[in-house]
């Protein structure tokens, strides 16, 4: 065998070995990997849902979510999961915006506590102001969609005097409040519901029936105390007060602490109804005659 033939056979053998190795590699090693990948691909293909089916499921879940929100929105109170301590301050600040300038509100954060599955932010609230401002605040806290609970409170009345010297009766409130929240999102709708609490005007049952403070006569009205009826005229009654000031008053006209209610021309007197700090008093002034003046001088 010559050298050329031997080289050809060696190359042929090497080629056969390479082809055999390649067939083995692709058939056994890569084939096994390929079968594993194809199996995984098949499993994933089985899990893939049609786009239309996904859209239908999404619409169904949206409907369910709206239905649940609608049910929760009709509840009297909500317990939110993302409530922050500042939320109650924002709530009370919003409530105090329509308050009169005489009303004052203070809110103090105390601490956070756990109550079973719920947690509470605890606050101390104090207010001084008009009766309807203070009771409107209590009503709004009680009826708020946020679950707020007044733990304890005290209420009363104080008397302040304004720049004109007129007594002003103010209502005072001191209370502790719990604001509830939870980590469970199922106690409130996904969208925060805005409170729409209608304000109401209430009768001030704390206003004293008998007042010890009498407002001053800032309008310079006729003071009936120690006044004198000087004459009865067709236009009304001519009256002098204890300072010598004279007034011509007709029926229904306002005087200090009351009104002139009647002019009796037949019996020569006038009648006043006065409200002296809750005490209703009827006062008659009689026309002074010459005889009555003589009697006064004799005494």
Residue, then its C-alpha position, 0 to 999 in steps of 0.5 A: x500500500x503506497x503512501x497516498x492510499x494510506x493517507x486517503x484511508x486515514x482521512x476517510x476513517x477520520x471523517x467517519x469518526x467525526x460523522x459518527x460523533x456528530x450523529x451521536x451528539x445530535x441524536x442522543x445529547x441534543x435530542x434529549x435536551x430538545x425533547x425536554x424543551x418540547x415538553x416544557x413548551x407543550x406544557x406552557x402552550x396548554x396553560x396559555x389562554x386565548x386572548x378573547x377568553x382573557x378579555x372576557x375574564x377581565x370584564x367579568x372580574x371588573x364587573x364583580x369588583x364594581x358589584x362588591x364596591x357597590x355593596x360596600x358603598x351602601x354600608x354605613x361605615x368603612x374601615x380603610x386599610x391605608x388610613x394615615x394619622x394625618x387623615x383625621x386632621x384633614x377631616x376635621x380641618x375640612x369640617x371647621x372651614x364654615x365655622x364662625x370666627x368665634x369658634x376654635x378647634x384643637x386636635x391632638x394625636x395621642x397614640x395607636x392601639x390594637x383592638x382585635x383585628x382592627x387598629x385605632x388612631x386615638x385623638x384628643x379633641x377640644x372645641x369652643x364656639x357657637x352651639x351649632x358649630x360644635x354640635x355640627x362637628x359631633x354629628x359629622x364625626x359620628x356620621x362620617x363614612x370613616x369609622x370614628x368613635x367618640x370614646x368619652x366627652x364633656x360639654x358645657x357653656x361659658x360666657x364671653x363678652x365681646x368688644x361692645x360688652x355684649x355677653x356671648x354664650x359659647x359651647x365647649x367640648x372636650x372628647x377622645x376619639x378613636x379612628x379605626x383602620x385595618x390591614x384587610x382591604x375587604x372592609x371598604x370599597x377600592x375608591x374612597x367615598x367622599x362624605x356628604x353630611x348635610x348640616x342642620x340647625x339645632x335648638x340650643x338646649x344649653x342656652x340658659x333660661x335665666x341669664x345673669x348677664x344683661x346686654x348693655x344698651x349699645x343702641x341708645x334705646x329707651x330704658x324703661x327703668x325709672x322712665x316717665x310718661x310725659x304725654x300721649x300724642x296721636x303719633x305715640x307716647x312721649x317718654x323721658x328716661x332717667x337721664x332726661x332723654x326724651x323719646x316718641x315711641x309708638x306701639x310695637x317699637x323696640x325699647x331696651x330689653x323689650x317692646x312697647x306693646x300697648x298705648x291706652x289712651x282711655x286710661x292714660x298709660x302705656x305697657x312694655x314687655x321686657x326680657x330681663x335675662x330670661x325673666x319676662x316682666x310687664x311694665x306700665x307707665x302712667x301719665x303724670x297728672x297735676x294731682x300726682x305731681x303734687x303728691x310726689x312733692x308732698x312726699 
